[in-house]
Structures are given as structure tokens and as C-alpha cells.
Amino acid sequence: PGTTGEIFKITILIGLIYLLIRRSADFRIVVSYFGTFLVLALTAGLALLSLGVIANPFEFMLFSILSGGVIFGGTFMLTDPVTSPINPPSRFLYGMIAAVITIFIR
């Protein structure tokens, strides 16, 4: 039992691959979102390590990205063709801003 993103991670990733193959989703948004999220989650994990709160920052990073909502949001919510930017550089920036906002909310 749990939310959709927590239970169906593999199915969501298969859906992401399908959207990328069909070119319904742009890879720029996905790569910039997940890449920025991983870097910021690792940075947060290192900060928590220095405070003595956690023991392994990489485990914290993997837990953060595999908790469900991040994968679901990065796959289906950010890649919506109606609300995503048109220009390729804007798509990179859009994914990065979304990742920063996600980290700050979490």
C-alpha cells in the first residue's frame, strides 16, 4: 500500500521510456530535472552527514529520488507538452528550477 509513485516505480520508468521514444516528452526536461535533483539531494545528504543526522549521503540521495513523487512528477507532470517551454535552453532551465523547488519543499 502506498501512493502511485511509491508502488509502481518500474512502471513509471517504462512510461518515461515510452514517452521519450515517442517524443511526447523532451529529454532535456527529464535530464535536467533528475540531474539537478540528484546533485542537490547529495548536497543535502552531505550537509546532514556533517551534522551527524545521517550516516550515508548516497543512501539519502537514493531514498529521496526513489520515494515516489519525484519519479512520478519528473515523468508525467513536468513533461506535459502544454505547460512546458518551447525553446530547448528554456527546457533545461525549467527542469532545473523544478528540481530546486522540489528540494526546497522536501
C-alpha positions in Angstrom: 0.0 0.0 0.0 1.1 3.5 -0.8 0.9 6.2 -3.4 1.2 5.6 -7.1 4.8 6.7 -7.3 5.8 4.6 -4.4 4.4 1.3 -5.7 4.8 1.5 -9.5 8.4 2.8 -9.9 9.3 0.4 -12.7 6.1 1.0 -14.5 6.6 4.8 -14.3 10.1 4.4 -15.7 8.7 2.2 -18.5 6.2 5.0 -19.2 9.0 7.5 -19.3 11.0 5.5 -21.8 7.8 5.2 -23.9 7.2 8.9 -23.8 10.8 9.6 -24.8 10.8 7.1 -27.7 7.5 8.6 -29.0 8.9 12.1 -28.5 5.9 13.1 -26.5 8.3 14.1 -23.7 11.5 16.1 -24.2 14.7 14.5 -22.8 16.0 18.0 -21.9 13.5 18.5 -19.1 13.9 15.0 -17.8 17.7 15.0 -17.7 18.0 18.5 -16.2 15.3 17.7 -13.6 16.7 14.4 -12.4 20.4 15.5 -12.7 19.8 18.7 -10.7 17.7 16.8 -8.1 20.4 14.2 -7.6 23.1 16.8 -7.1 21.0 18.8 -4.7 19.9 15.7 -2.8 23.6 14.6 -2.5 24.5 18.1 -1.3 21.7 17.9 1.3 22.9 14.5 2.3 26.4 15.7 2.8 25.1 18.6 4.9 23.1 16.2 7.1 26.2 14.0 7.4 28.3 16.9 8.7 25.6 17.5 11.3 25.6 13.8 12.3 21.9 13.3 11.4 22.5 10.5 8.8 25.3 8.0 8.1 25.4 7.7 4.3 24.7 10.7 2.0 24.3 8.4 -1.1 21.7 6.4 0.6 19.8 9.6 1.4 20.1 10.7 -2.2 18.7 7.3 -3.5 15.9 7.4 -0.9 15.0 10.9 -2.0 14.7 10.1 -5.7 13.1 6.7 -5.2 10.5 7.8 -2.7 7.9 8.0 -5.5 6.8 11.6 -6.0 10.0 12.7 -7.7 9.9 10.0 -10.4 6.2 10.5 -11.0 6.4 14.3 -11.2 9.5 14.2 -13.4 7.9 11.7 -15.8 4.3 12.9 -16.1 3.9 16.3 -14.7 7.0 18.1 -16.0 6.8 16.6 -19.5 3.3 17.9 -20.2 3.6 19.4 -23.7 1.1 22.2 -22.9 2.8 23.7 -19.9 6.5 23.0 -20.8 8.6 25.7 -22.5 9.1 25.8 -26.3 12.8 26.6 -26.6 15.4 24.0 -25.8 17.5 26.1 -23.5 14.3 27.1 -21.6 13.5 23.4 -21.2 16.8 22.8 -19.4 16.2 25.8 -17.1 12.6 24.6 -16.5 13.8 21.2 -15.3 16.5 22.8 -13.1 14.1 25.2 -11.5 11.5 22.5 -10.8 14.3 20.4 -9.1 15.3 23.3 -6.9 11.7 23.9 -5.9 11.2 20.2 -5.2 14.3 20.1 -2.9 13.2 23.2 -1.0 9.7 21.8 -0.5 11.0 18.5 0.8 
